[in-house]
Amino acid sequence: MSFINGVSFIARWLNLGKERQPVGLRPHRDVDLCAAYDDAYDRVLRAVEAALGAYVSLDDRRGGTIEAGFGLVNNERVRCTLQRVAEDRTRASIEAYFPAGSSVRRHSRAVDALANYLERTSKPA
């Protein structure tokens, strides 16, 4: 096998000649809330119901995680992770989760709706 044939074999094996699929990053957004951790956590819980009408399946205040679903089995889920940034500021990271085997979409209406709702309703007074 010549060097050229070896290189082309490796290129075919690595699938370098074909159009690459995007890396399956989940749709996500971060929102900084002007609120202490406990207040921000309560806001996110209320927002999940108000903005999404979703069912909260995981409510872990101590661990800073909220997961919600939309009633159908194997449907998109949303996970919110809260992180203390300062005493009066908390970051909410919102991420979409899709069922195993489904294609990962580039955007999530649920992530956008929740992030937009939190941004609108958490402006400092």
N, CA, C and O atoms as CSV, one atom per row, in Angstrom:
chain,resi,resn,atom,element,x,y,z
A,1,MET,N,N,0.852,-1.177,0.000
A,1,MET,CA,C,0.000,0.000,0.000
A,1,MET,C,C,0.890,1.228,0.000
A,1,MET,O,O,1.782,1.357,0.838
A,2,SER,N,N,0.650,2.119,-0.926
A,2,SER,CA,C,1.455,3.330,-0.981
A,2,SER,C,C,0.977,4.323,0.069
A,2,SER,O,O,-0.092,4.171,0.660
A,3,PHE,N,N,1.796,5.337,0.280
A,3,PHE,CA,C,1.471,6.372,1.261
A,3,PHE,C,C,0.174,7.092,0.899
A,3,PHE,O,O,-0.659,7.330,1.773
A,4,ILE,N,N,-0.012,7.443,-0.377
A,4,ILE,CA,C,-1.216,8.143,-0.837
A,4,ILE,C,C,-2.458,7.292,-0.604
A,4,ILE,O,O,-3.467,7.786,-0.102
A,5,ASN,N,N,-2.387,6.016,-0.966
A,5,ASN,CA,C,-3.527,5.126,-0.746
A,5,ASN,C,C,-3.833,4.985,0.746
A,5,ASN,O,O,-4.997,4.914,1.140
A,6,GLY,N,N,-2.800,4.945,1.563
A,6,GLY,CA,C,-2.984,4.848,3.011
A,6,GLY,C,C,-3.685,6.072,3.566
A,6,GLY,O,O,-4.568,5.956,4.416
A,7,VAL,N,N,-3.292,7.256,3.083
A,7,VAL,CA,C,-3.913,8.504,3.543
A,7,VAL,C,C,-5.367,8.560,3.098
A,7,VAL,O,O,-6.229,8.955,3.884
A,8,SER,N,N,-5.663,8.177,1.861
A,8,SER,CA,C,-7.049,8.234,1.396
A,8,SER,C,C,-7.917,7.217,2.128
A,8,SER,O,O,-9.095,7.471,2.380
A,9,PHE,N,N,-7.330,6.046,2.478
A,9,PHE,CA,C,-8.075,5.069,3.262
A,9,PHE,C,C,-8.447,5.652,4.626
A,9,PHE,O,O,-9.582,5.507,5.080
A,10,ILE,N,N,-7.501,6.301,5.266
A,10,ILE,CA,C,-7.753,6.907,6.580
A,10,ILE,C,C,-8.792,8.021,6.460
A,10,ILE,O,O,-9.666,8.139,7.318
A,11,ALA,N,N,-8.711,8.831,5.418
A,11,ALA,CA,C,-9.687,9.904,5.214
A,11,ALA,C,C,-11.091,9.335,5.035
A,11,ALA,O,O,-12.052,9.872,5.585
A,12,ARG,N,N,-11.215,8.252,4.268
A,12,ARG,CA,C,-12.531,7.613,4.088
A,12,ARG,C,C,-13.013,7.008,5.401
A,12,ARG,O,O,-14.190,7.119,5.744
A,13,TRP,N,N,-12.113,6.375,6.129
A,13,TRP,CA,C,-12.468,5.734,7.389
A,13,TRP,C,C,-12.946,6.761,8.419
A,13,TRP,O,O,-13.868,6.498,9.192
A,14,LEU,N,N,-12.307,7.928,8.417
A,14,LEU,CA,C,-12.701,9.001,9.339
A,14,LEU,C,C,-13.872,9.818,8.806
A,14,LEU,O,O,-14.357,10.723,9.484
A,15,ASN,N,N,-14.326,9.506,7.604
A,15,ASN,CA,C,-15.459,10.192,6.999
A,15,ASN,C,C,-15.157,11.677,6.775
A,15,ASN,O,O,-16.030,12.528,6.942
A,16,LEU,N,N,-13.907,11.978,6.395
A,16,LEU,CA,C,-13.495,13.369,6.220
A,16,LEU,C,C,-14.007,13.988,4.928
A,16,LEU,O,O,-14.089,15.212,4.828
A,17,GLY,N,N,-14.348,13.188,3.954
A,17,GLY,CA,C,-14.773,13.727,2.676
A,17,GLY,C,C,-16.237,14.112,2.641
A,17,GLY,O,O,-16.673,14.748,1.681
A,18,LYS,N,N,-17.003,13.756,3.639
A,18,LYS,CA,C,-18.442,14.016,3.644
A,18,LYS,C,C,-18.765,15.222,4.503
A,18,LYS,O,O,-17.961,15.653,5.330
A,19,GLU,N,N,-19.946,15.754,4.294
A,19,GLU,CA,C,-20.398,16.892,5.094
A,19,GLU,C,C,-20.533,16.462,6.545
A,19,GLU,O,O,-21.132,15.429,6.847
A,20,ARG,N,N,-19.981,17.250,7.422
A,20,ARG,CA,C,-20.009,16.907,8.840
A,20,ARG,C,C,-21.330,17.332,9.473
A,20,ARG,O,O,-21.899,18.368,9.132
A,21,GLN,N,N,-21.789,16.526,10.379
A,21,GLN,CA,C,-22.978,16.859,11.157
A,21,GLN,C,C,-22.554,17.784,12.296
A,21,GLN,O,O,-21.442,17.657,12.808
A,22,PRO,N,N,-23.415,18.706,12.697
A,22,PRO,CA,C,-23.054,19.572,13.816
A,22,PRO,C,C,-22.969,18.753,15.102
A,22,PRO,O,O,-23.662,17.750,15.271
A,23,VAL,N,N,-22.116,19.201,15.984
A,23,VAL,CA,C,-21.991,18.547,17.278
A,23,VAL,C,C,-23.313,18.719,18.011
A,23,VAL,O,O,-23.910,19.795,17.965
A,24,GLY,N,N,-23.771,17.689,18.677
A,24,GLY,CA,C,-25.092,17.695,19.293
A,24,GLY,C,C,-25.189,18.478,20.581
A,24,GLY,O,O,-25.560,17.916,21.612
A,25,LEU,N,N,-24.868,19.753,20.555
A,25,LEU,CA,C,-25.042,20.580,21.735
A,25,LEU,C,C,-26.517,20.855,21.927
A,25,LEU,O,O,-27.233,21.155,20.973
A,26,ARG,N,N,-26.960,20.752,23.147
A,26,ARG,CA,C,-28.364,21.007,23.438
A,26,ARG,C,C,-28.626,22.502,23.436
A,26,ARG,O,O,-27.757,23.290,23.808
A,27,PRO,N,N,-29.840,22.900,23.011
A,27,PRO,CA,C,-30.197,24.319,23.104
A,27,PRO,C,C,-30.146,24.751,24.571
A,27,PRO,O,O,-30.652,24.053,25.450
A,28,HIS,N,N,-29.541,25.889,24.821
A,28,HIS,CA,C,-29.415,26.365,26.195
A,28,HIS,C,C,-29.262,27.879,26.227
A,28,HIS,O,O,-28.849,28.501,25.247
A,29,ARG,N,N,-29.596,28.446,27.351
A,29,ARG,CA,C,-29.398,29.880,27.593
A,29,ARG,C,C,-29.120,30.095,29.062
A,29,ARG,O,O,-29.593,29.340,29.912
A,30,ASP,N,N,-28.356,31.123,29.357
A,30,ASP,CA,C,-28.085,31.528,30.734
A,30,ASP,C,C,-28.779,32.855,30.985
A,30,ASP,O,O,-28.772,33.749,30.139
A,31,VAL,N,N,-29.385,32.967,32.176
A,31,VAL,CA,C,-30.058,34.201,32.568
A,31,VAL,C,C,-29.551,34.581,33.953
A,31,VAL,O,O,-29.605,33.775,34.883
A,32,ASP,N,N,-29.059,35.809,34.087
A,32,ASP,CA,C,-28.645,36.310,35.400
A,32,ASP,C,C,-29.831,36.997,36.053
A,32,ASP,O,O,-30.421,37.922,35.496
A,33,LEU,N,N,-30.168,36.521,37.253
A,33,LEU,CA,C,-31.297,37.074,37.997
A,33,LEU,C,C,-30.771,37.964,39.119
A,33,LEU,O,O,-29.843,37.592,39.838
A,34,CYS,N,N,-31.366,39.125,39.258
A,34,CYS,CA,C,-31.000,40.038,40.340
A,34,CYS,C,C,-31.773,39.627,41.588
A,34,CYS,O,O,-32.732,40.289,41.986
A,35,ALA,N,N,-31.344,38.528,42.198
A,35,ALA,CA,C,-32.021,37.987,43.365
A,35,ALA,C,C,-31.087,37.027,44.083
A,35,ALA,O,O,-30.216,36.402,43.479
A,36,ALA,N,N,-31.295,36.930,45.391
A,36,ALA,CA,C,-30.563,35.941,46.168
A,36,ALA,C,C,-31.000,34.545,45.714
A,36,ALA,O,O,-32.038,34.393,45.069
A,37,TYR,N,N,-30.214,33.548,46.048
A,37,TYR,CA,C,-30.423,32.192,45.552
A,37,TYR,C,C,-31.838,31.675,45.815
A,37,TYR,O,O,-32.500,31.222,44.881
A,38,ASP,N,N,-32.315,31.730,47.049
A,38,ASP,CA,C,-33.632,31.169,47.368
A,38,ASP,C,C,-34.757,31.880,46.629
A,38,ASP,O,O,-35.692,31.237,46.154
A,39,ASP,N,N,-34.671,33.199,46.531
A,39,ASP,CA,C,-35.682,33.956,45.792
A,39,ASP,C,C,-35.636,33.590,44.301
A,39,ASP,O,O,-36.677,33.408,43.670
A,40,ALA,N,N,-34.433,33.485,43.752
A,40,ALA,CA,C,-34.280,33.125,42.336
A,40,ALA,C,C,-34.823,31.722,42.079
A,40,ALA,O,O,-35.459,31.481,41.054
A,41,TYR,N,N,-34.577,30.804,42.998
A,41,TYR,CA,C,-35.071,29.440,42.842
A,41,TYR,C,C,-36.600,29.436,42.790
A,41,TYR,O,O,-37.197,28.761,41.952
A,42,ASP,N,N,-37.226,30.196,43.694
A,42,ASP,CA,C,-38.691,30.295,43.699
A,42,ASP,C,C,-39.210,30.909,42.403
A,42,ASP,O,O,-40.229,30.472,41.870
A,43,ARG,N,N,-38.513,31.915,41.901
A,43,ARG,CA,C,-38.914,32.553,40.633
A,43,ARG,C,C,-38.876,31.565,39.472
A,43,ARG,O,O,-39.784,31.528,38.642
A,44,VAL,N,N,-37.821,30.772,39.424
A,44,VAL,CA,C,-37.690,29.802,38.330
A,44,VAL,C,C,-38.791,28.744,38.435
A,44,VAL,O,O,-39.375,28.358,37.422
A,45,LEU,N,N,-39.075,28.278,39.643
A,45,LEU,CA,C,-40.158,27.306,39.827
A,45,LEU,C,C,-41.488,27.873,39.326
A,45,LEU,O,O,-42.225,27.197,38.608
A,46,ARG,N,N,-41.787,29.111,39.706
A,46,ARG,CA,C,-43.035,29.746,39.244
A,46,ARG,C,C,-43.023,29.947,37.743
A,46,ARG,O,O,-44.051,29.777,37.087
A,47,ALA,N,N,-41.879,30.307,37.193
A,47,ALA,CA,C,-41.772,30.568,35.752
A,47,ALA,C,C,-41.969,29.298,34.931
A,47,ALA,O,O,-42.547,29.340,33.845
A,48,VAL,N,N,-41.495,28.183,35.444
A,48,VAL,CA,C,-41.675,26.909,34.727
A,48,VAL,C,C,-43.163,26.652,34.527
A,48,VAL,O,O,-43.587,26.221,33.455
A,49,GLU,N,N,-43.951,26.918,35.559
A,49,GLU,CA,C,-45.394,26.711,35.441
A,49,GLU,C,C,-46.056,27.814,34.628
A,49,GLU,O,O,-46.889,27.532,33.767
A,50,ALA,N,N,-45.694,29.075,34.893
A,50,ALA,CA,C,-46.356,30.197,34.227
A,50,ALA,C,C,-46.003,30.300,32.740
A,50,ALA,O,O,-46.885,30.519,31.909
A,51,ALA,N,N,-44.738,30.147,32.405
A,51,ALA,CA,C,-44.299,30.340,31.019
A,51,ALA,C,C,-44.440,29.080,30.181
A,51,ALA,O,O,-44.693,29.158,28.979
A,52,LEU,N,N,-44.278,27.917,30.808
A,52,LEU,CA,C,-44.268,26.671,30.040
A,52,LEU,C,C,-45.472,25.781,30.310
A,52,LEU,O,O,-45.837,24.957,29.471
A,53,GLY,N,N,-46.084,25.941,31.464
A,53,GLY,CA,C,-47.154,25.019,31.839
A,53,GLY,C,C,-46.624,23.608,31.992
A,53,GLY,O,O,-47.335,22.638,31.729
A,54,ALA,N,N,-45.380,23.494,32.416
A,54,ALA,CA,C,-44.714,22.199,32.491
A,54,ALA,C,C,-44.873,21.580,33.871
A,54,ALA,O,O,-45.134,22.273,34.855
A,55,TYR,N,N,-44.713,20.276,33.923
A,55,TYR,CA,C,-44.768,19.502,35.153
A,55,TYR,C,C,-43.350,19.379,35.706
A,55,TYR,O,O,-42.449,18.904,35.015
A,56,VAL,N,N,-43.156,19.804,36.949
A,56,VAL,CA,C,-41.841,19.705,37.580
A,56,VAL,C,C,-41.620,18.279,38.060
A,56,VAL,O,O,-42.340,17.787,38.928
A,57,SER,N,N,-40.627,17.626,37.491
A,57,SER,CA,C,-40.326,16.243,37.856
A,57,SER,C,C,-39.158,16.136,38.830
A,57,SER,O,O,-39.012,15.116,39.504
A,58,LEU,N,N,-38.322,17.172,38.914
A,58,LEU,CA,C,-37.198,17.191,39.852
A,58,LEU,C,C,-37.118,18.581,40.455
A,58,LEU,O,O,-36.981,19.574,39.740
A,59,ASP,N,N,-37.204,18.643,41.772
A,59,ASP,CA,C,-37.146,19.905,42.512
A,59,ASP,C,C,-36.096,19.734,43.595
A,59,ASP,O,O,-36.406,19.302,44.705
A,60,ASP,N,N,-34.851,20.074,43.273
A,60,ASP,CA,C,-33.728,19.888,44.189
A,60,ASP,C,C,-33.127,21.242,44.534
A,60,ASP,O,O,-32.135,21.662,43.938
A,61,ARG,N,N,-33.735,21.924,45.504
A,61,ARG,CA,C,-33.286,23.272,45.885
A,61,ARG,C,C,-31.834,23.243,46.364
A,61,ARG,O,O,-31.037,24.100,45.983
A,62,ARG,N,N,-31.502,22.287,47.174
A,62,ARG,CA,C,-30.148,22.212,47.720
A,62,ARG,C,C,-29.109,22.014,46.624
A,62,ARG,O,O,-28.040,22.625,46.658
A,63,GLY,N,N,-29.424,21.159,45.649
A,63,GLY,CA,C,-28.508,20.912,44.531
A,63,GLY,C,C,-28.633,21.934,43.413
A,63,GLY,O,O,-27.807,21.954,42.501
A,64,GLY,N,N,-29.661,22.790,43.468
A,64,GLY,CA,C,-29.830,23.842,42.477
A,64,GLY,C,C,-30.341,23.371,41.134
A,64,GLY,O,O,-30.011,23.958,40.103
A,65,THR,N,N,-31.155,22.301,41.130
A,65,THR,CA,C,-31.622,21.747,39.856
A,65,THR,C,C,-33.138,21.613,39.836
A,65,THR,O,O,-33.749,21.126,40.787
A,66,ILE,N,N,-33.725,22.053,38.739
A,66,ILE,CA,C,-35.155,21.893,38.485
A,66,ILE,C,C,-35.279,21.250,37.115
A,66,ILE,O,O,-34.691,21.732,36.147
A,67,GLU,N,N,-36.040,20.163,37.023
A,67,GLU,CA,C,-36.325,19.543,35.728
A,67,GLU,C,C,-37.825,19.544,35.528
A,67,GLU,O,O,-38.590,19.313,36.465
A,68,ALA,N,N,-38.239,19.805,34.302
A,68,ALA,CA,C,-39.672,19.845,33.991
A,68,ALA,C,C,-39.919,19.194,32.645
A,68,ALA,O,O,-39.068,19.220,31.757
A,69,GLY,N,N,-41.103,18.607,32.510
A,69,GLY,CA,C,-41.512,17.962,31.267
A,69,GLY,C,C,-42.877,18.474,30.837
A,69,GLY,O,O,-43.510,19.261,31.540
A,70,PHE,N,N,-43.317,18.021,29.685
A,70,PHE,CA,C,-44.529,18.565,29.088
A,70,PHE,C,C,-45.642,17.543,28.906
A,70,PHE,O,O,-46.459,17.674,27.995
A,71,GLY,N,N,-45.681,16.534,29.757
A,71,GLY,CA,C,-46.822,15.644,29.786
A,71,GLY,C,C,-46.767,14.433,28.883
A,71,GLY,O,O,-47.362,13.407,29.214
A,72,LEU,N,N,-46.092,14.505,27.777
A,72,LEU,CA,C,-46.003,13.355,26.875
A,72,LEU,C,C,-44.752,12.549,27.190
A,72,LEU,O,O,-43.695,13.109,27.483
A,73,VAL,N,N,-44.879,11.255,27.128
A,73,VAL,CA,C,-43.721,10.392,27.354
A,73,VAL,C,C,-42.732,10.613,26.214
A,73,VAL,O,O,-43.125,10.744,25.055
A,74,ASN,N,N,-41.463,10.651,26.550
A,74,ASN,CA,C,-40.390,10.849,25.569
A,74,ASN,C,C,-40.483,12.176,24.830
A,74,ASN,O,O,-40.138,12.255,23.651
A,75,ASN,N,N,-40.939,13.203,25.503
A,75,ASN,CA,C,-40.991,14.536,24.912
A,75,ASN,C,C,-39.801,15.345,25.446
A,75,ASN,O,O,-39.091,14.901,26.348
A,76,GLU,N,N,-39.600,16.511,24.886
A,76,GLU,CA,C,-38.535,17.395,25.338
A,76,GLU,C,C,-38.714,17.727,26.817
A,76,GLU,O,O,-39.837,17.895,27.292
A,77,ARG,N,N,-37.602,17.820,27.537
A,77,ARG,CA,C,-37.592,18.250,28.926
A,77,ARG,C,C,-36.688,19.459,29.044
A,77,ARG,O,O,-35.830,19.698,28.194
A,78,VAL,N,N,-36.890,20.217,30.107
A,78,VAL,CA,C,-36.057,21.382,30.376
A,78,VAL,C,C,-35.419,21.203,31.744
A,78,VAL,O,O,-36.080,20.827,32.712
A,79,ARG,N,N,-34.123,21.479,31.806
A,79,ARG,CA,C,-33.412,21.444,33.086
A,79,ARG,C,C,-32.860,22.836,33.373
A,79,ARG,O,O,-32.209,23.448,32.526
A,80,CYS,N,N,-33.132,23.323,34.584
A,80,CYS,CA,C,-32.604,24.611,35.036
A,80,CYS,C,C,-31.639,24.332,36.181
A,80,CYS,O,O,-31.976,23.643,37.143
A,81,THR,N,N,-30.449,24.874,36.059
A,81,THR,CA,C,-29.455,24.739,37.111
A,81,THR,C,C,-29.138,26.133,37.621
A,81,THR,O,O,-28.782,27.019,36.845
A,82,LEU,N,N,-29.269,26.325,38.922
A,82,LEU,CA,C,-29.024,27.636,39.513
A,82,LEU,C,C,-27.678,27.656,40.214
A,82,LEU,O,O,-27.267,26.690,40.856
A,83,GLN,N,N,-27.003,28.794,40.069
A,83,GLN,CA,C,-25.668,28.945,40.635
A,83,GLN,C,C,-25.565,30.323,41.275
A,83,GLN,O,O,-25.930,31.329,40.667
A,84,ARG,N,N,-25.066,30.359,42.502
A,84,ARG,CA,C,-24.861,31.638,43.186
A,84,ARG,C,C,-23.694,32.369,42.524
A,84,ARG,O,O,-22.594,31.829,42.408
A,85,VAL,N,N,-23.952,33.604,42.091
A,85,VAL,CA,C,-22.899,34.422,41.480
A,85,VAL,C,C,-22.408,35.435,42.502
A,85,VAL,O,O,-21.206,35.676,42.619
A,86,ALA,N,N,-23.330,36.021,43.233
A,86,ALA,CA,C,-23.040,36.959,44.314
A,86,ALA,C,C,-24.178,36.819,45.319
A,86,ALA,O,O,-25.113,36.048,45.100
A,87,GLU,N,N,-24.100,37.552,46.402
A,87,GLU,CA,C,-25.137,37.435,47.428
A,87,GLU,C,C,-26.517,37.810,46.893
A,87,GLU,O,O,-27.528,37.249,47.314
A,88,ASP,N,N,-26.548,38.762,45.963
A,88,ASP,CA,C,-27.835,39.232,45.428
A,88,ASP,C,C,-28.004,38.927,43.943
A,88,ASP,O,O,-28.813,39.558,43.262
A,89,ARG,N,N,-27.238,37.955,43.443
A,89,ARG,CA,C,-27.315,37.600,42.022
A,89,ARG,C,C,-27.150,36.101,41.839
A,89,ARG,O,O,-26.265,35.480,42.429
A,90,THR,N,N,-28.025,35.526,41.003
A,90,THR,CA,C,-28.016,34.092,40.744
A,90,THR,C,C,-28.117,33.855,39.243
A,90,THR,O,O,-28.881,34.529,38.553
A,91,ARG,N,N,-27.355,32.908,38.744
A,91,ARG,CA,C,-27.398,32.559,37.322
A,91,ARG,C,C,-28.242,31.300,37.148
A,91,ARG,O,O,-28.021,30.287,37.812
A,92,ALA,N,N,-29.211,31.387,36.244
A,92,ALA,CA,C,-30.031,30.229,35.893
A,92,ALA,C,C,-29.596,29.752,34.511
A,92,ALA,O,O,-29.706,30.490,33.532
A,93,SER,N,N,-29.109,28.533,34.434
A,93,SER,CA,C,-28.742,27.923,33.158
A,93,SER,C,C,-29.889,27.011,32.744
A,93,SER,O,O,-30.247,26.079,33.465
A,94,ILE,N,N,-30.458,27.287,31.581
A,94,ILE,CA,C,-31.627,26.553,31.089
A,94,ILE,C,C,-31.191,25.727,29.890
A,94,ILE,O,O,-30.581,26.246,28.955
A,95,GLU,N,N,-31.509,24.436,29.924
A,95,GLU,CA,C,-31.042,23.529,28.876
A,95,GLU,C,C,-32.158,22.570,28.485
A,95,GLU,O,O,-32.901,22.093,29.343
A,96,ALA,N,N,-32.274,22.289,27.205
A,96,ALA,CA,C,-33.273,21.345,26.709
A,96,ALA,C,C,-32.676,19.947,26.678
A,96,ALA,O,O,-31.497,19.764,26.373
A,97,TYR,N,N,-33.508,18.969,26.997
A,97,TYR,CA,C,-33.128,17.562,26.902
A,97,TYR,C,C,-34.136,16.857,26.023
A,97,TYR,O,O,-35.341,17.072,26.149
A,98,PHE,N,N,-33.644,16.021,25.140
A,98,PHE,CA,C,-34.496,15.305,24.198
A,98,PHE,C,C,-34.396,13.815,24.470
A,98,PHE,O,O,-33.400,13.354,25.028
A,99,PRO,N,N,-35.417,13.051,24.083
A,99,PRO,CA,C,-35.364,11.608,24.312
A,99,PRO,C,C,-34.195,10.956,23.582
A,99,PRO,O,O,-33.731,11.452,22.555
A,100,ALA,N,N,-33.735,9.849,24.125
A,100,ALA,CA,C,-32.644,9.106,23.491
A,100,ALA,C,C,-33.041,8.717,22.078
A,100,ALA,O,O,-34.163,8.272,21.837
A,101,GLY,N,N,-32.123,8.887,21.158
A,101,GLY,CA,C,-32.366,8.491,19.775
A,101,GLY,C,C,-32.979,9.578,18.910
A,101,GLY,O,O,-32.975,9.457,17.685
A,102,SER,N,N,-33.507,10.636,19.512
A,102,SER,CA,C,-34.091,11.698,18.686
A,102,SER,C,C,-32.997,12.672,18.269
A,102,SER,O,O,-31.963,12.779,18.930
A,103,SER,N,N,-33.230,13.373,17.179
A,103,SER,CA,C,-32.235,14.336,16.720
A,103,SER,C,C,-32.290,15.569,17.619
A,103,SER,O,O,-33.364,16.011,18.025
A,104,VAL,N,N,-31.130,16.106,17.917
A,104,VAL,CA,C,-31.032,17.286,18.767
A,104,VAL,C,C,-31.272,18.514,17.900
A,104,VAL,O,O,-30.556,18.756,16.928
A,105,ARG,N,N,-32.277,19.273,18.262
A,105,ARG,CA,C,-32.598,20.489,17.506
A,105,ARG,C,C,-31.658,21.629,17.895
A,105,ARG,O,O,-31.087,21.638,18.986
A,106,ARG,N,N,-31.511,22.576,16.995
A,106,ARG,CA,C,-30.641,23.719,17.273
A,106,ARG,C,C,-31.273,24.707,18.252
A,106,ARG,O,O,-30.568,25.366,19.017
A,107,HIS,N,N,-32.598,24.805,18.227
A,107,HIS,CA,C,-33.307,25.747,19.092
A,107,HIS,C,C,-34.412,25.022,19.841
A,107,HIS,O,O,-34.918,23.991,19.398
A,108,SER,N,N,-34.769,25.580,20.978
A,108,SER,CA,C,-35.870,25.037,21.758
A,108,SER,C,C,-36.800,26.188,22.127
A,108,SER,O,O,-36.382,27.155,22.764
A,109,ARG,N,N,-38.053,26.078,21.724
A,109,ARG,CA,C,-39.030,27.106,22.095
A,109,ARG,C,C,-39.199,27.171,23.603
A,109,ARG,O,O,-39.399,28.248,24.165
A,110,ALA,N,N,-39.120,26.016,24.258
A,110,ALA,CA,C,-39.283,25.984,25.707
A,110,ALA,C,C,-38.146,26.728,26.404
A,110,ALA,O,O,-38.391,27.496,27.334
A,111,VAL,N,N,-36.918,26.512,25.969
A,111,VAL,CA,C,-35.772,27.212,26.558
A,111,VAL,C,C,-35.912,28.709,26.334
A,111,VAL,O,O,-35.722,29.500,27.258
A,112,ASP,N,N,-36.244,29.099,25.111
A,112,ASP,CA,C,-36.398,30.521,24.811
A,112,ASP,C,C,-37.541,31.154,25.599
A,112,ASP,O,O,-37.393,32.260,26.119
A,113,ALA,N,N,-38.682,30.463,25.693
A,113,ALA,CA,C,-39.828,31.005,26.421
A,113,ALA,C,C,-39.503,31.197,27.896
A,113,ALA,O,O,-39.845,32.225,28.480
A,114,LEU,N,N,-38.849,30.219,28.498
A,114,LEU,CA,C,-38.507,30.323,29.916
A,114,LEU,C,C,-37.468,31.414,30.146
A,114,LEU,O,O,-37.606,32.212,31.073
A,115,ALA,N,N,-36.440,31.456,29.321
A,115,ALA,CA,C,-35.400,32.488,29.472
A,115,ALA,C,C,-35.981,33.877,29.263
A,115,ALA,O,O,-35.675,34.790,30.029
A,116,ASN,N,N,-36.812,34.055,28.244
A,116,ASN,CA,C,-37.426,35.360,27.992
A,116,ASN,C,C,-38.317,35.785,29.151
A,116,ASN,O,O,-38.297,36.948,29.557
A,117,TYR,N,N,-39.094,34.857,29.682
A,117,TYR,CA,C,-39.974,35.146,30.811
A,117,TYR,C,C,-39.156,35.575,32.032
A,117,TYR,O,O,-39.497,36.555,32.694
A,118,LEU,N,N,-38.085,34.847,32.330
A,118,LEU,CA,C,-37.247,35.195,33.474
A,118,LEU,C,C,-36.576,36.551,33.281
A,118,LEU,O,O,-36.481,37.332,34.227
A,119,GLU,N,N,-36.113,36.838,32.073
A,119,GLU,CA,C,-35.484,38.137,31.810
A,119,GLU,C,C,-36.488,39.276,31.977
A,119,GLU,O,O,-36.157,40.325,32.530
A,120,ARG,N,N,-37.711,39.067,31.499
A,120,ARG,CA,C,-38.753,40.107,31.612
A,120,ARG,C,C,-39.179,40.350,33.050
A,120,ARG,O,O,-39.408,41.492,33.449
A,121,THR,N,N,-39.286,39.286,33.823
A,121,THR,CA,C,-39.869,39.416,35.161
A,121,THR,C,C,-38.843,39.598,36.267
A,121,THR,O,O,-39.227,39.718,37.430
A,122,SER,N,N,-37.588,39.623,35.961
A,122,SER,CA,C,-36.595,39.739,37.034
A,122,SER,C,C,-35.722,40.985,36.911
A,122,SER,O,O,-34.567,40.997,37.336
A,123,LYS,N,N,-36.288,42.016,36.330
A,123,LYS,CA,C,-35.567,43.282,36.268
A,123,LYS,C,C,-35.523,43.895,37.677
A,123,LYS,O,O,-36.499,43.792,38.420
A,124,PRO,N,N,-34.405,44.527,38.049
A,124,PRO,CA,C,-34.357,45.142,39.372
A,124,PRO,C,C,-35.390,46.266,39.485
A,124,PRO,O,O,-35.653,46.983,38.520
A,125,ALA,N,N,-35.960,46.405,40.664
A,125,ALA,CA,C,-37.001,47.430,40.879
A,125,ALA,C,C,-36.428,48.814,40.968
A,125,ALA,O,O,-37.171,49.779,41.147
